[in-house]
Amino acid sequence: MELALARKNPNIPDAKHVAYSKSLILKSLDALDGDREAHRRIFSMEREFQGKIRAHIAALPAASAKFKNFNTSPFVLMFYAQSKNYTKISEIVGDILPAKRFSSMETSAGRMMEEVALPVYGWEIVPSGMHTPNSALDGRRVEGDVLKVVTLKSGPRCLNDEMSENFADNIFAHGPAWLEESGAKTLDFTYGVLYGTKKQSNKKDWHILGKLAAKLGTNNVTHSPNRQWSMGFKIGQAASSATVRVGDEWWGFLGGRSCLLEVCCALIRACVRAGASDDAGTNYEISDLKDIVSLPAGLAGANFAILQNSQIPWLLFLMRHFCDELND
């Protein structure tokens, strides 16, 4: 018996290839050096990141932690031991702790980014208790008669079909309450992703729009999401919109053109001390990493106020997470 493969939904829009230029990133960094307001935002986020990160790290599993609390897969432990040719239990213990610390950080890093960045750019953090009208929201801002609301996910592949359905249900069911609570007349909903690109997305984010359109019905959809990353619709008589914004698009919407660069600079200042950097001839185990973090010809000696020379490769390392390709 042959199994039929699921066909791609023909209404899903294309995703543009996002390419960044290292030279343009450094040119933007140079322009940032002369922007006092940008400095204020960066220093504010730096302080907040430092405080939250220190508190989080203090609560991570310590060397004295109980093995029963790690919920470690025995199969993964065996496979990893074979790959490293281990003979002693003490060898794999040295890998379990860092792995669990990474896992713990991944569950909270996205929320930490929201809590630090949203207020700096004039947004309110929404207390989103379970089974409440605001459970789908992370941030909001009222601009004139427009209520901007956002739900945020850390990466481009965080959604599944059930979650897409739930977000569509929330907009459909609670959109009127969001407007009434704010006193605004127009709703602007964003599904935002903190890093990645639309090309890297599993496209479940777009399904929020497709499912919302189906729930609303043709008469209430003013701008179809078919082949688009946004849609227009009516809540009663209120004009409304919903948009998928991934990575750089989200940060640009939040705080303007330089927002992503400001956030990356604040993170680096909070997390990476200035000091020695890798030699130009360093070979990394990750094969393409050298090309990512190497400086363009002629820019190796450039000086910046907001970041030190040894921190520039970290900036390129971070920015690679927001594009499909990083060129000189």
C-alpha positions as CSV (number, residue, x, y, z in Angstrom):
1,M,0.0,0.0,0.0
2,E,1.4,3.4,-1.0
3,L,1.2,6.2,1.5
4,A,0.2,9.6,0.2
5,L,2.5,12.5,1.2
6,A,0.8,15.6,2.6
7,R,0.8,18.4,0.1
8,K,2.1,21.8,1.0
9,N,-0.7,24.3,1.5
10,P,-0.7,26.4,-1.7
11,N,-1.7,29.5,0.2
12,I,1.5,29.6,2.3
13,P,3.6,32.5,1.2
14,D,7.2,32.3,0.0
15,A,9.9,33.3,2.4
16,K,12.6,35.6,1.1
17,H,16.3,34.7,1.6
18,V,17.8,37.0,4.2
19,A,21.4,37.9,3.7
20,Y,23.4,40.2,6.0
21,S,26.6,42.1,5.2
22,K,29.3,42.2,7.9
23,S,30.5,45.5,6.5
24,L,27.0,47.0,6.8
25,I,26.7,45.6,10.4
26,L,29.9,47.3,11.4
27,K,28.9,50.5,9.6
28,S,25.7,50.5,11.6
29,L,27.7,49.9,14.8
30,D,29.8,52.9,14.0
31,A,26.6,55.0,13.5
32,L,25.3,53.7,16.8
33,D,28.4,55.0,18.6
34,G,27.2,58.6,18.0
35,D,23.6,58.0,19.1
36,R,23.1,59.0,22.8
37,E,19.6,57.7,23.0
38,A,20.7,54.3,21.7
39,H,23.5,54.3,24.3
40,R,20.9,54.9,27.0
41,R,18.8,52.0,25.8
42,I,21.8,49.7,25.5
43,F,23.1,50.5,29.0
44,S,19.7,50.1,30.5
45,M,19.3,46.6,28.9
46,E,22.8,45.7,29.9
47,R,22.1,46.3,33.5
48,E,18.8,44.4,33.4
49,F,20.4,41.4,31.6
50,Q,23.2,41.2,34.1
51,G,20.8,41.1,37.1
52,K,18.5,38.6,35.5
53,I,21.2,36.3,34.2
54,R,23.1,36.2,37.5
55,A,19.9,35.3,39.3
56,H,19.1,32.6,36.8
57,I,22.6,31.1,36.8
58,A,22.5,31.0,40.6
59,A,19.5,28.8,40.4
60,L,20.9,26.4,37.8
61,P,21.8,22.8,38.7
62,A,25.0,22.7,40.7
63,A,27.7,20.1,41.0
64,S,26.0,19.0,44.3
65,A,22.7,18.4,42.5
66,K,20.9,15.0,42.8
67,F,21.0,12.8,39.7
68,K,17.3,11.9,40.2
69,N,16.4,15.6,39.4
70,F,18.0,15.6,36.0
71,N,15.5,13.4,34.1
72,T,18.3,12.3,31.8
73,S,17.7,9.8,29.0
74,P,19.7,6.7,29.7
75,F,19.9,6.0,25.9
76,V,21.4,9.3,25.1
77,L,23.9,8.9,27.9
78,M,25.0,5.6,26.4
79,F,25.2,6.9,22.8
80,Y,27.2,9.9,23.9
81,A,29.6,7.7,25.9
82,Q,30.2,5.6,22.9
83,S,30.8,8.7,20.7
84,K,33.5,9.9,23.2
85,N,35.0,6.5,23.9
86,Y,34.4,7.0,27.6
87,T,35.4,4.3,30.2
88,K,34.7,6.2,33.4
89,I,31.4,7.5,34.9
90,S,33.3,10.7,36.0
91,E,33.9,11.5,32.3
92,I,30.2,11.7,31.3
93,V,29.3,13.5,34.5
94,G,31.4,16.4,33.3
95,D,29.1,16.6,30.2
96,I,25.7,16.2,32.0
97,L,25.9,19.4,34.0
98,P,26.7,21.8,31.1
99,A,24.0,20.1,29.0
100,K,21.4,20.5,31.7
101,R,22.4,24.1,32.2
102,F,21.9,24.8,28.5
103,S,18.5,23.1,28.6
104,S,17.4,25.1,31.7
105,M,18.5,28.4,30.1
106,E,16.6,27.6,26.9
107,T,13.4,27.4,28.7
108,S,13.7,30.9,30.3
109,A,16.0,32.9,28.0
110,G,13.1,34.0,25.7
111,R,11.0,35.3,28.5
112,M,14.1,37.1,29.9
113,M,14.6,38.8,26.6
114,E,10.9,39.9,26.6
115,E,11.0,41.3,30.1
116,V,14.2,43.3,29.5
117,A,13.5,44.6,26.0
118,L,9.8,45.4,25.8
119,P,9.8,48.2,28.5
120,V,12.9,49.8,27.0
121,Y,11.0,50.4,23.7
122,G,7.8,51.6,25.3
123,W,5.8,48.3,25.5
124,E,4.0,46.9,28.5
125,I,4.6,43.3,29.6
126,V,1.2,41.5,29.8
127,P,0.7,39.3,32.8
128,S,-0.7,36.3,30.9
129,G,-2.3,33.9,33.3
130,M,-3.5,30.6,32.0
131,H,-7.2,30.4,30.8
132,T,-7.6,34.2,30.9
133,P,-8.4,36.5,27.9
134,N,-4.7,37.6,28.0
135,S,-3.1,34.2,28.1
136,A,-2.0,34.5,24.5
137,L,-0.3,37.9,24.9
138,D,3.2,38.8,26.0
139,G,3.3,42.5,25.3
140,R,1.1,45.5,24.3
141,R,1.2,49.1,23.5
142,V,-1.5,51.7,22.7
143,E,-0.6,54.3,20.0
144,G,-3.5,56.7,19.5
145,D,-6.5,54.6,18.6
146,V,-4.4,51.5,17.8
147,L,-3.8,48.6,20.3
148,K,-0.7,46.7,19.4
149,V,-0.4,43.3,21.0
150,V,2.2,40.6,20.6
151,T,2.7,37.0,21.4
152,L,6.4,36.0,21.3
153,K,8.2,32.7,20.7
154,S,11.9,32.2,21.0
155,G,12.7,30.5,17.7
156,P,11.2,29.9,14.2
157,R,10.2,26.3,14.8
158,C,8.4,26.5,18.2
159,L,4.8,26.0,17.0
160,N,2.8,22.9,16.2
161,D,-0.7,22.6,14.6
162,E,-2.5,22.6,18.0
163,M,-0.7,25.8,19.1
164,S,-1.5,27.6,15.8
165,E,-5.2,26.7,16.3
166,N,-5.1,28.0,19.9
167,F,-3.6,31.3,18.9
168,A,-6.3,31.7,16.2
169,D,-9.0,30.9,18.7
170,N,-7.6,33.4,21.2
171,I,-7.6,36.3,18.6
172,F,-11.1,35.3,17.5
173,A,-12.5,35.0,21.0
174,H,-10.7,37.6,23.0
175,G,-9.9,40.4,20.4
176,P,-13.0,42.4,21.4
177,A,-12.0,42.2,25.1
178,W,-8.5,43.4,24.3
179,L,-9.9,46.4,22.6
180,E,-12.4,47.1,25.2
181,E,-9.9,46.9,28.0
182,S,-7.5,49.3,26.2
183,G,-10.1,51.8,24.9
184,A,-8.5,51.6,21.4
185,K,-10.5,51.2,18.2
186,T,-8.1,49.2,16.0
187,L,-6.3,45.9,16.9
188,D,-2.8,45.2,15.5
189,F,-1.8,41.6,16.5
190,T,1.7,40.3,15.9
191,Y,3.0,36.8,16.2
192,G,6.7,37.6,16.9
193,V,9.7,35.3,16.8
194,L,12.9,36.4,18.7
195,Y,15.4,35.0,16.3
196,G,15.6,33.2,12.9
197,T,14.0,33.9,9.5
198,K,10.8,33.0,7.8
199,K,12.8,30.7,5.5
200,Q,13.8,28.8,8.7
201,S,10.2,28.7,10.0
202,N,8.2,25.4,9.9
203,K,5.3,27.7,8.6
204,K,3.1,26.8,11.5
205,D,3.2,30.5,12.3
206,W,1.4,31.4,9.0
207,H,-1.3,28.8,9.9
208,I,-2.4,31.1,12.7
209,L,-3.5,33.5,9.9
210,G,-5.0,30.9,7.8
211,K,-7.0,29.4,10.6
212,L,-8.1,32.8,11.9
213,A,-9.4,33.6,8.4
214,A,-11.4,30.4,8.3
215,K,-13.0,31.2,11.7
216,L,-13.9,34.7,10.8
217,G,-15.5,33.9,7.5
218,T,-15.2,35.7,4.2
219,N,-17.4,38.6,5.1
220,N,-15.1,39.6,8.0
221,V,-11.7,39.2,6.2
222,T,-10.7,42.4,4.5
223,H,-7.3,41.3,3.4
224,S,-6.7,37.7,2.7
225,P,-3.6,36.0,4.2
226,N,-3.3,33.8,1.2
227,R,0.4,34.1,-0.1
228,Q,0.8,36.8,2.5
229,W,2.4,37.1,6.0
230,S,-0.3,39.4,7.2
231,M,-4.1,39.7,7.0
232,G,-6.8,42.3,7.6
233,F,-10.1,41.6,9.3
234,K,-13.0,43.1,11.3
235,I,-13.9,42.6,14.9
236,G,-17.5,43.9,14.9
237,Q,-16.9,47.3,13.2
238,A,-13.2,47.5,14.4
239,A,-10.6,47.3,11.7
240,S,-7.9,44.8,12.7
241,S,-4.8,43.1,11.4
242,A,-2.6,40.2,12.2
243,T,1.0,39.8,11.1
244,V,3.8,37.3,11.4
245,R,7.2,39.0,12.2
246,V,10.3,36.8,12.5
247,G,13.7,37.8,13.9
248,D,14.9,41.1,12.5
249,E,11.4,42.0,11.4
250,W,10.1,41.7,14.9
251,W,12.9,43.7,16.5
252,G,12.5,46.4,13.9
253,F,8.7,46.6,14.6
254,L,9.5,46.8,18.3
255,G,12.1,49.5,18.4
256,G,13.0,50.7,14.9
257,R,15.8,50.0,12.5
258,S,18.7,49.8,15.0
259,C,16.8,47.8,17.6
260,L,18.3,44.4,16.9
261,L,21.8,45.8,16.9
262,E,21.1,47.6,20.2
263,V,19.8,44.4,21.8
264,C,22.8,42.4,20.6
265,C,25.2,45.0,21.9
266,A,23.5,45.0,25.3
267,L,23.7,41.2,25.5
268,I,27.4,41.1,24.6
269,R,28.2,43.9,27.1
270,A,26.3,42.0,29.8
271,C,27.7,38.6,29.0
272,V,31.1,38.7,27.3
273,R,33.9,40.6,29.0
274,A,36.5,42.3,26.8
275,G,39.8,40.5,26.5
276,A,41.7,38.3,24.2
277,S,40.1,37.0,21.1
278,D,40.8,33.9,18.9
279,D,43.8,34.1,16.6
280,A,43.0,34.6,12.9
281,G,44.2,31.1,12.2
282,T,41.9,29.4,14.8
283,N,40.2,26.4,13.4
284,Y,36.8,25.7,15.0
285,E,35.1,22.3,15.3
286,I,32.0,23.8,13.6
287,S,33.3,24.0,10.1
288,D,31.7,27.3,8.9
289,L,32.2,29.2,12.2
290,K,35.5,30.7,11.1
291,D,33.8,32.3,8.0
292,I,31.0,33.7,10.2
293,V,33.2,35.4,12.9
294,S,36.1,36.6,10.7
295,L,36.2,40.3,10.0
296,P,36.1,41.6,6.4
297,A,39.4,42.6,4.9
298,G,40.4,46.1,5.9
299,L,38.1,46.2,9.0
300,A,40.1,44.1,11.4
301,G,41.5,47.2,13.1
302,A,38.3,49.2,13.3
303,N,37.6,50.8,16.8
304,F,34.1,51.3,18.3
305,A,32.9,52.8,21.5
306,I,30.0,50.6,22.4
307,L,32.0,47.3,21.9
308,Q,35.6,46.4,22.2
309,N,37.6,44.7,19.4
310,S,37.5,41.3,21.1
311,Q,33.7,41.5,21.3
312,I,33.1,42.2,17.5
313,P,33.3,38.5,16.6
314,W,30.6,37.9,19.1
315,L,28.4,40.4,17.4
316,L,28.8,38.6,14.1
317,F,28.2,35.3,15.9
318,L,24.9,36.7,17.2
319,M,23.8,38.3,14.0
320,R,24.1,35.1,12.1
321,H,21.1,33.8,14.1
322,F,18.9,36.4,12.3
323,C,19.7,35.7,8.7
324,D,20.1,32.9,6.2
325,E,23.5,34.0,5.0
326,L,26.3,36.3,6.3
327,N,28.6,37.8,3.8
328,D,31.5,40.2,4.0
